[in-house]
Amino acid sequence: MALSVASATPCLGRFAADEPGKTLVYLAEDALPAVRSRIEGLCRHRGLDIRALDLHVITAPSLRLDLAADRERLALSLERLRPRLLLLDPLVRLHRLDENNATEVSGLLGYLRELQRAFDLAVVLVHHASKKHGRPGGQALRGSSDIHAWTDSSAYLVRSGERLVLTLEHRAAAALSPLTLRLVETPSGPHLEVGDPTGPIPAAPPLAASIIEALRAAARPLARGELRAELRVNNQRLGDALAALEKSGAVQRAADGWRAAASQ
């Protein structure tokens, strides 16, 4: 995405960069030689000269957006470069806050919104999904629900068997149908392409499956209120699902909450 904006070439060979310009990226989990190698491979695939590419990489060993000194350094870099896009990957490596604390998270996201408006740029924030259960879209994001509410557009990438499924969501526009991506190996290096699906994209698991998975992942019985907060589901739907699961023997009611049956 950053390469597309910097080079005015389509992202994934499909999505045009209507307002190209400088981009600034920070990849907290990748060594700088790996970042360079990846960008070079993408340039070779697109027939670009990396020396002419207006893509800039933050090389600082760490970037903590909850620290005033790091915020000031980032703002100075944005003031000097004036990029069209700032890519930060991933959120968990950019702070030392509690991701489940809505107050702390909203303060950090509010700062990023200020950057977006002050410097007239797009902020792309990479975030991980929870591995506890397969809730759809923004409901699967780790931490506070403020993260999902903050976004203007979201792209969710999940693996389904041998396929990668990309689902897009926008605050103020209709979403496209989910896209299937495939990793293509070429002499210039690997890259993603939009591919034709080889079968129907699986739906999100039903509520019953999510309940069982949440109970199995917990080290103790979970109260109904805890399940509601975890699954973000209507109280009536949760009650009906728990009653049906208890009747089938899939879950058991304990004095301090609900637990998955041993056979589950």
RODO-2510 file (C-alpha; in nm, 4 decimals, decimal comma):
residues 264
     n   res          X          Y          Z
     1     m     0,0000     0,0000     0,0000
     2     a     0,2783     0,2429     0,0927
     3     l     0,4708     0,1500    -0,2212
     4     s     0,1620     0,2157    -0,4339
     5     v     0,1151     0,5656    -0,2951
     6     a     0,4869     0,6430    -0,3312
     7     s     0,5058     0,5150    -0,6906
     8     a     0,1527     0,5832    -0,8238
     9     t     0,1154     0,2131    -0,9100
    10     p    -0,1989     0,0107    -0,8254
    11     c    -0,2057    -0,1700    -0,4937
    12     l    -0,2428    -0,5466    -0,5488
    13     g    -0,2534    -0,4585    -0,9177
    14     r    -0,6132    -0,3449    -0,8727
    15     f    -0,6543    -0,0386    -0,6484
    16     a    -0,5294     0,2866    -0,8005
    17     a    -0,3417     0,5490    -0,5994
    18     d    -0,5450     0,8590    -0,6851
    19     e    -0,3320     1,0947    -0,4727
    20     p     0,0276     0,9650    -0,4839
    21     g     0,3088     1,1214    -0,2872
    22     k     0,5727     1,0562    -0,0235
    23     t     0,5129     0,7778     0,2270
    24     l     0,6694     0,7130     0,5672
    25     v     0,6674     0,3641     0,7211
    26     y     0,7704     0,2104     1,0518
    27     l     0,7837    -0,1691     1,0703
    28     a     0,8538    -0,2453     1,4353
    29     e     0,8875    -0,6228     1,4007
    30     d     1,1208    -0,6367     1,0989
    31     a     1,4973    -0,5899     1,0822
    32     l     1,6037    -0,3089     0,8502
    33     p     1,7818    -0,5430     0,6010
    34     a     1,4574    -0,7421     0,5707
    35     v     1,2599    -0,4232     0,5123
    36     r     1,5034    -0,3148     0,2401
    37     s     1,4920    -0,6577     0,0762
    38     r     1,1121    -0,6617     0,0755
    39     i     1,0853    -0,3159    -0,0799
    40     e     1,3461    -0,4062    -0,3434
    41     g     1,1520    -0,7203    -0,4354
    42     l     0,8274    -0,5249    -0,4757
    43     c     1,0088    -0,2672    -0,6867
    44     r     1,1484    -0,5367    -0,9160
    45     h     0,8020    -0,6876    -0,9566
    46     r     0,6521    -0,3506    -1,0515
    47     g     0,9473    -0,2447    -1,2672
    48     l     1,0426     0,0449    -1,0379
    49     d     1,3803     0,1937    -0,9529
    50     i     1,4142     0,1917    -0,5742
    51     r     1,6535     0,4879    -0,5949
    52     a     1,3738     0,7025    -0,7404
    53     l     1,1124     0,5807    -0,4930
    54     d     0,9730     0,8443    -0,2541
    55     l     0,9237     0,5946     0,0301
    56     h     1,0950     0,6685     0,3614
    57     v     1,1597     0,4256     0,6471
    58     i     1,1863     0,5166     1,0156
    59     t     1,5072     0,3517     1,1317
    60     a     1,4826     0,4273     1,5046
    61     p     1,5094     0,1082     1,7137
    62     s     1,1797     0,1874     1,8864
    63     l     0,8827     0,4212     1,8541
    64     r     0,6571     0,4592     2,1596
    65     l     0,3603     0,6802     2,0862
    66     d     0,2728     0,7063     2,4547
    67     l     0,6026     0,8914     2,5190
    68     a     0,6189     1,2680     2,4651
    69     a     0,9743     1,2579     2,3276
    70     d     0,8866     1,0006     2,0604
    71     r     0,5725     1,1927     1,9644
    72     e     0,7786     1,5061     1,9157
    73     r     1,0347     1,3251     1,6990
    74     l     0,7591     1,1764     1,4825
    75     a     0,5903     1,5142     1,4413
    76     l     0,9215     1,6702     1,3348
    77     s     0,9693     1,3954     1,0750
    78     l     0,6192     1,4521     0,9379
    79     e     0,6750     1,8277     0,9276
    80     r     0,9980     1,7806     0,7307
    81     l     0,8785     1,5120     0,4870
    82     r     0,5094     1,6011     0,4516
    83     p     0,4109     1,2467     0,3436
    84     r     0,0716     1,1531     0,2042
    85     l     0,0673     0,8286     0,4041
    86     l     0,2072     0,7159     0,7397
    87     l     0,2181     0,3386     0,7955
    88     l     0,2677     0,2064     1,1514
    89     d     0,3004    -0,1710     1,1964
    90     p     0,1898    -0,3130     1,4394
    91     l     0,0004    -0,1225     1,7099
    92     v     0,1102    -0,3555     1,9908
    93     r     0,4768    -0,2515     1,9426
    94     l     0,4022     0,1226     1,9441
    95     h     0,3086     0,1729     2,3091
    96     r     0,3202     0,0323     2,6603
    97     l    -0,0452     0,0914     2,7413
    98     d    -0,3195    -0,1552     2,8312
    99     e    -0,4995    -0,2319     2,5037
   100     n    -0,8120    -0,3280     2,6979
   101     n    -0,8265     0,0076     2,8782
   102     a    -1,0602     0,2245     2,6706
   103     t    -0,9333     0,5485     2,8274
   104     e    -0,5677     0,4759     2,7491
   105     v    -0,6405     0,3483     2,3995
   106     s    -0,8689     0,6392     2,3093
   107     g    -0,5951     0,8844     2,4085
   108     l    -0,3458     0,7151     2,1766
   109     l    -0,5928     0,6960     1,8876
   110     g    -0,6898     1,0583     1,9451
   111     y    -0,3232     1,1525     1,9017
   112     l    -0,3084     0,9666     1,5693
   113     r    -0,6240     1,1456     1,4549
   114     e    -0,4572     1,4772     1,5413
   115     l    -0,1576     1,3817     1,3250
   116     q    -0,3873     1,2882     1,0371
   117     r    -0,5604     1,6268     1,0464
   118     a    -0,2595     1,8427     1,1280
   119     f    -0,0446     1,7024     0,8462
   120     d    -0,3234     1,6151     0,5994
   121     l    -0,2167     1,2535     0,5607
   122     a    -0,3579     0,9036     0,5760
   123     v    -0,2640     0,6980     0,8822
   124     v    -0,2502     0,3234     0,8219
   125     l    -0,2382     0,1308     1,1484
   126     v    -0,1764    -0,2453     1,1465
   127     h    -0,3365    -0,4353     1,4323
   128     h    -0,3706    -0,8012     1,5265
   129     a    -0,6931    -0,9948     1,5640
   130     s    -0,7702    -1,2043     1,8684
   131     k    -0,6882    -1,5726     1,8306
   132     k    -0,9466    -1,6806     2,0882
   133     h    -1,2371    -1,7061     1,8501
   134     g    -1,3374    -1,6260     1,4936
   135     r    -1,5631    -1,3252     1,5292
   136     p    -1,6112    -1,1285     1,2065
   137     g    -1,4378    -0,8057     1,1062
   138     g    -1,3814    -0,5393     1,3672
   139     q    -1,5270    -0,7565     1,6425
   140     a    -1,2181    -0,9770     1,6170
   141     l    -0,9676    -0,6990     1,6889
   142     r    -0,7663    -0,7308     2,0066
   143     g    -0,8237    -0,4888     2,2906
   144     s    -1,0689    -0,2033     2,3324
   145     s    -1,3607    -0,1629     2,0910
   146     d    -1,2430     0,1979     2,0460
   147     i    -0,9883     0,0653     1,7948
   148     h    -1,2635    -0,0507     1,5600
   149     a    -1,4702     0,2630     1,6170
   150     w    -1,1709     0,4861     1,5342
   151     t    -1,1195     0,3603     1,1798
   152     d    -1,2566     0,5246     0,8657
   153     s    -1,1717     0,2228     0,6497
   154     s    -1,0647    -0,1244     0,7552
   155     a    -0,9080    -0,4162     0,5702
   156     y    -0,9264    -0,7564     0,7422
   157     l    -0,6923    -1,0290     0,6204
   158     v    -0,7599    -1,3838     0,7416
   159     r    -0,6385    -1,7240     0,6336
   160     s    -0,8978    -1,9780     0,5227
   161     g    -0,7228    -2,3046     0,4450
   162     e    -0,4775    -2,2256     0,1660
   163     r    -0,6441    -1,8974     0,0827
   164     l    -0,6067    -1,5438     0,2170
   165     v    -0,9394    -1,3605     0,2313
   166     l    -0,9435    -0,9792     0,2315
   167     t    -1,2586    -0,8082     0,3584
   168     l    -1,2967    -0,4312     0,3293
   169     e    -1,5149    -0,2094     0,5460
   170     h    -1,5747     0,1664     0,5208
   171     r    -1,7427     0,4171     0,7493
   172     a    -1,8920     0,6244     0,4655
   173     a    -1,9017     0,3988     0,1595
   174     a    -2,0335     0,0618     0,0533
   175     a    -1,7888    -0,2266     0,0886
   176     l    -1,6692    -0,4490    -0,1921
   177     s    -1,7315    -0,8208    -0,1830
   178     p    -1,4520    -1,0137    -0,0054
   179     l    -1,1454    -1,0763    -0,2202
   180     t    -0,9282    -1,3861    -0,2307
   181     l    -0,5531    -1,3210    -0,2385
   182     r    -0,2734    -1,5571    -0,3283
   183     l     0,0979    -1,5421    -0,2604
   184     v     0,2870    -1,5670    -0,5892
   185     e     0,6545    -1,6652    -0,6039
   186     t     0,8466    -1,5044    -0,8899
   187     p     1,2186    -1,4555    -0,9691
   188     s     1,1878    -1,1015    -0,8315
   189     g     1,0437    -1,2301    -0,5039
   190     p     0,7034    -1,3095    -0,3506
   191     h     0,4050    -1,0776    -0,3840
   192     l     0,0301    -1,0879    -0,3290
   193     e    -0,2209    -1,0884    -0,6132
   194     v    -0,5983    -1,0810    -0,6242
   195     g    -0,7051    -1,4297    -0,7272
   196     d    -1,0284    -1,6017    -0,8132
   197     p    -1,1836    -1,7862    -0,5187
   198     t    -1,1748    -2,1634    -0,5446
   199     g    -1,4900    -2,2007    -0,3435
   200     p    -1,7274    -2,0088    -0,1176
   201     i    -1,5718    -1,7909     0,1492
   202     p    -1,6642    -1,9460     0,4835
   203     a    -1,8981    -1,7533     0,7078
   204     a    -1,8019    -1,6516     1,0580
   205     p    -1,8544    -1,9319     1,3114
   206     p    -2,1988    -1,9339     1,4750
   207     l    -2,2446    -1,7931     1,8241
   208     a    -2,2529    -2,1406     1,9795
   209     a    -1,9051    -2,2212     1,8457
   210     s    -1,7713    -1,8856     1,9660
   211     i    -1,9107    -1,9492     2,3154
   212     i    -1,7474    -2,2914     2,3403
   213     e    -1,4155    -2,1586     2,2110
   214     a    -1,4196    -1,8705     2,4607
   215     l    -1,4974    -2,1052     2,7493
   216     r    -1,2244    -2,3478     2,6456
   217     a    -0,9704    -2,0665     2,6211
   218     a    -1,0504    -1,9437     2,9727
   219     a    -0,8708    -2,0962     3,2692
   220     r    -1,1868    -2,0739     3,4813
   221     p    -1,5648    -2,0607     3,4418
   222     l    -1,6908    -1,7373     3,2861
   223     a    -1,9893    -1,5442     3,4140
   224     r    -2,2585    -1,4457     3,1659
   225     g    -2,1514    -1,0826     3,1837
   226     e    -1,7938    -1,1806     3,1014
   227     l    -1,9126    -1,3789     2,8006
   228     r    -2,1196    -1,0830     2,6803
   229     a    -1,8178    -0,8529     2,7045
   230     e    -1,5907    -1,1079     2,5374
   231     l    -1,8241    -1,1881     2,2479
   232     r    -1,9958    -0,8471     2,2274
   233     v    -2,3329    -1,0076     2,1784
   234     n    -2,6905    -0,9197     2,2693
   235     n    -2,7917    -1,0540     2,6121
   236     q    -3,1007    -1,2304     2,4774
   237     r    -2,9045    -1,4053     2,2003
   238     l    -2,6404    -1,5128     2,4485
   239     g    -2,9030    -1,6497     2,6872
   240     d    -3,0764    -1,8488     2,4143
   241     a    -2,7460    -1,9907     2,2920
   242     l    -2,6337    -2,0882     2,6431
   243     a    -2,9677    -2,2589     2,7108
   244     a    -2,9392    -2,4619     2,3888
   245     l    -2,5770    -2,5558     2,4592
   246     e    -2,6598    -2,6605     2,8155
   247     k    -2,9462    -2,8753     2,6910
   248     s    -2,7159    -3,0480     2,4424
   249     g    -2,4516    -3,1057     2,7090
   250     a    -2,1905    -2,8885     2,5347
   251     v    -2,1594    -2,6451     2,8279
   252     q    -2,2225    -2,6719     3,1990
   253     r    -2,3457    -2,4164     3,4483
   254     a    -2,1178    -2,3754     3,7494
   255     a    -2,1659    -2,1799     4,0702
   256     d    -1,9362    -1,9055     3,9418
   257     g    -2,0281    -1,9096     3,5730
   258     w    -2,0216    -2,1327     3,2653
   259     r    -1,7638    -2,3830     3,1448
   260     a    -1,7274    -2,6085     2,8414
   261     a    -1,8106    -2,9732     2,9006
   262     a    -1,5062    -3,1990     2,9263
   263     s    -1,5939    -3,3782     2,6021
   264     q    -1,5925    -3,0438     2,4200
***
